[in-house]
Amino acid sequence: MTTDSLPPLGIDTSRAHPARVYDWLLGGKDNYPVDEAVGKRLPAEARDAARQNRQFMHRAAAWLAGQGIDQFLDIGTGIPTQPNLHQIVQAIVPTAKVVYTDYDPIVLRHAEALLISGDDGVTDYIQADVREPDSIVRHARRILDFDRPIALSLIALMHFVTDEQDAHGIVRNLIATLPPGSHLVLSHAASDIHPELAAQVTAEYAKGGIQLGFRSRQEVERFFDGLDLVPPGLVTATEWGVSGTDAVPEDSGIYAAVARIP
């Protein structure tokens, strides 16, 4: 066990969990042997992908805050790794409100510290599954003003929701609750950039009891149907928000985009 104490009540340490595997991939300490076992079986590129996802989130959140967005609904938060979304946006917009959502109880233990907000901003947390969007929105309405633009953040989340669980329908329903001027921020593992690598990662997660549904570019594009993609559009995670540099973007098997709700 790599946590400092016994797991909080309600945490199942006999099965791997995506948030804790992700924490291990990022070099965190809030995971358990079962999560570490999954992480160690994954190819080195999985650690790169975790880092690339975080870096994309940082750039996208900062860009949105710079555009004046001051409300964020982050679903699939995972175990906080500094700087986290609220730290980025509240450094730009001190009054920003952030609602985090995850379904692993261990995230709640860490989220309790986040609930102590800064002087002006608000940070809140709900323990819920993205497959329960009505519950998430109902809670978020207590903190966020759904008559004003909101940034919906789904970072490295929807590839854990299969087509049978209606991944596209879930995102469509969440977007339907948001007012014009809101934004969708989404990153998603690709099935068609490095197919053999994607198959290997999917198989290793499956051994840990975690089902993955990597998607092609066309399938990821469907999450943005009816929305206005922010330049440069749907690209790899390392290509988004890095204009102005002559450096060749690092190879990435993650699609990423930000889109405005008209």
Stockholm file with secondary structure:
# STOCKHOLM 1.0

chainA/1-262         MTTDSLPPLGIDTSRAHPARVYDWLLGGKDNYPVDEAVGKRLPAEARDAARQNRQFMHRAAAWLAGQGIDQFLDIGTGIPTQPNLHQIVQAIVPTAKVVYTDYDPIVLRHAEALLISGDDGVTDYIQADVREPDSIVRHARRILDFDRPIALSLIALMHFVTDEQDAHGIVRNLIATLPPGSHLVLSHAASDIHPELAAQVTAEYAKGGIQLGFRSRQEVERFFDGLDLVPPGLVTATEWGVSGTDAVPEDSGIYAAVARIP
#=GR chainA/1-262 SS CCSSSCCCTTCCTTSCCHHHHHHHHTTCSCCCHHHHHHHHHSCHHHHHHHHHHHHHHHHHHHHHHHTTCCEEEEESCCSCCSSCHHHHHHHHSTTCEEEEEESCHHHHHHHHHHTSCCSSCEEEEEECCTTCHHHHHHHHTTTSCTTSCCEEEEESCGGGSCGGGTHHHHHHHHHHTSCTTCEEEEEEEBSSSSHHHHHHHHHHHHHTTCCCCCBCHHHHHGGGTTSEECTTCSEETTTTTCTTCCSCCCCCSEEEEEEECC
#=GC SS_cons         CCSSSCCCTTCCTTSCCHHHHHHHHTTCSCCCHHHHHHHHHSCHHHHHHHHHHHHHHHHHHHHHHHTTCCEEEEESCCSCCSSCHHHHHHHHSTTCEEEEEESCHHHHHHHHHHTSCCSSCEEEEEECCTTCHHHHHHHHTTTSCTTSCCEEEEESCGGGSCGGGTHHHHHHHHHHTSCTTCEEEEEEEBSSSSHHHHHHHHHHHHHTTCCCCCBCHHHHHGGGTTSEECTTCSEETTTTTCTTCCSCCCCCSEEEEEEECC
//
